[in-house]
Amino acid sequence: MTLARACSVVINGVEGLVVDIEAYLSQGLPGMAIVGLPDTAVGEARDRVRAAVQNSELSWPAERRITVGLSPASVHKRGASLDLGIALSILSAHSQVPEMTKTIVVGELALDGQVRPVRGVLVAALCAYRRGYDTLIVPQSQVHEAQLVPELKVVGVKTLSDAVAFLRGEEIDSDAPISIEYSDEAIPDLRDVRGQTNARHALEVAAAGGHHLAFLGSPGVGKTMLAQRLPGLLPKLTDDQAVEVTAIYSAAGALGAGQGLIRTPPFQAPHHTTTKAALIGGGSNAVRVGMVTMANHGVLCLDEAAEFERSVLDALRQPLESGVVTIARSGFQTILPARFQLVLASNPCPCGKFIGTGAQCSCSSQVRRRYFSRLSGPLLDRIDLRVTLERPSLAELDPSSGELEGTQTVAERVTQARERAARRYRDEPWNINSQVPGPMLRRRYPVSDSARDLLANDSLEISARGADRILRVAWTIADLRGHDIPNETDVAVALRYRDGNGSWQAS
Amino acid sequence: MHRTNSELGRIGEDIAAAYLQDLDYEILDRNWRFKRVELDIVARKDSTLVFCEVKTRRSNSHGIPSEAITPAKLQNIRTAALHWLTNNESKHQGIRFDALSVIYCDGFPATISHIMGIEL
């Protein structure tokens, strides 16, 4: 036989695409050509595959002209994960292995024939399952990742020879796969944060209602510490969310060896020099996921938010509104999930001391204004909870000043509040307060008259969207306190969080 | 016994020419040069004119010799063939380009692999 086929998967964004690899051996000047929009890494498979075959005591069809076609031909292929499939299709065309049926092959080849791990094995497994393939050949070290899809027969191979032996129906001696670690990532405990009663409460409200949150404060008062503790307060991911998040990590190549399903809400804290492409996702031929997608179902924390490029921050507006990132390129469009909870932490000014009276601040008013204006109005308007952090007093910092509430205690309250909200919204597509659309909120869930008056009489000149946001927070506060509908106090507290104790110019 | 590469190439071309004659090819020219390009063997069989490129190696360890024929090299051969056709009278009905790989090591029988029609 001179023509044979193998199947593999390429990753685009968080989706997999099955690629047919056809190998054709013909008469003609010896050589090998790969057609079907390969990138440099795929093109270099030519050399890797040949070396791997020859070093695996298999015979290379050296006197034949080899044409490898990758289809669909119009899609750019990138990365080295097609190596193993290319090798097996050539060997199959050369009648050294039987034809493969309903089998997907992923793996990068080393020159000595070893099969190296690739990114996106879980995505490939999900893709194989959905497309009706029943066998998946993957690098041995990534078997556990593929096995998260239980309906598939997963074969781990250490070398090209293993893969050949499997296809010939021989036994392969595979080590037992690395045992899956279900150990939760250690999330720091809320008990470590001393003082900051306001901010702790805001964090609790954010966790209970899924609200976006902003911290403003001098350096060293605990903005980052608080933000890091948010994932611990959120409920564990559901099965569907866990698969989605783990697949995203797999596509990004961020899944550690032996790591099982991710159950803890992810926490991403990009550095303030991060580019737009790294944050949102991008790439010219095949889209790589950005940090907003990595933070899907979790927390995106922008520390030193005012130090980010303004354009980078404004790029967050679309995902904040719609929960997805749409990346359009000349040839295709990719939609990436990006439903995350945003936590901004910022200094009030370059020197960081413009808090309270601001007496110690050495920045001119112009410098202060320019610094803070990076956080644009439209971005800040989407943030429901704004908290100014004061320096904790010496008494608060004293470890003997009594035990503070730990993550577990607060998380239990959060769970109860979320259950209360979920009961209220049981017939609706949303289940937390931050997801309720504005018109529904006002029509179906009215607050008490006195509470509404408080909102109407306020001198803050709140926009319609602003009022909706205050009401959502008020509902969350009511849920946390066990009130059936928000009363005056709940709305007052929500108002104060909107206002950020007066330190936030933009509103 | 050590030989230089050019000596080895010469031996390979002799072997290739003898092989072609055995197959009833009529050798018209050998090592025909034009400026910087060269035709190793020009032969004719059954009214087809064949331009042959011969590659000789001591072993197969670097792949089979014809693999060393790059697209640029092939282009040179085409150019040379064109010049040969303008400078020579030949009765033929078609032309073809062939590659001949010769593995030659002293004391062992030479092996030849003949790829017909390399113009892709």
Interface residues (C-beta under 8 A of the other chain):
Chain A: Q27 G28 L29 P30 G31 A62 E63 R65
Chain B: N60 G63 I64 S66 E67 I69 L74 A99 S113 I115 M116 G117 I118 L120
